[in-house]
Amino acid sequence: MNEIINRVGIIPIGEVPEIVSQTIAAHISGYLDLSAIILPGVKNFTDSFNENRLQYDVAKTLQKLESIKIKGVDKILGILTVDLYVPIFTYVFGEAKQGGKAAVISLYRLGKGTNGKTQPSSTVLERAAKVALHELGHLYSLFHCTNEHCLMHFSGGLQDLDGSPLYFCRYCSKYFSHARSSS
């Protein structure tokens, strides 16, 4: 029988500022009551780069991340600074396999404002934490929520993301607690 560890391994991929990993780890511990450990960083997965789109394929990136064997963690969260895409969207802030082991988030678009101006680091860190917690929700089998005041509500752009809270609605919170204790 598998022992439930409830520890998330955070892996910086490429040149990720240390404060980002630390902030996300603190939010995982504080908001999700999960242990988070920052693991040694790895280089960008260059074979995930699509020269036609000038972006990184998130499916290939997740596949590479899942291939990294790490003991003592249940889930892996990769943090990148490159632009990510899935074929049906121009870009994504992050992606996770529903109920899977690995998720990724990208800081690439989080530092820009809706007006195109550079945002303060506090805004970037809050956005990164929201995307990370949202993607971890997917790893614990949560789906997108219809409640606009829930972290699991779909964010299609920065305005949606900024309007999103840093917590799950009561239904998603209850489901997350159940999923965490039985994963």
Buried (B, 14 or more C-beta within 10 A) or exposed (E): EEEEBBBBBBBBBBEBBEEBBBBBBEBBEEBBEBBBBBBEBBEBBEEBBEEEEEBBBBBBBBBBBBEEEBEEBBBBBBBBBBBBBEEEEEBBBBBBBEEBBBBBBBBBBBBBEEEEEEBEEEBBBBBBBBBBBBBBBBBBBBEBBEBEEBBBBEBEEBEEBBEBEEBBBEBBBEBBBEBBEEB
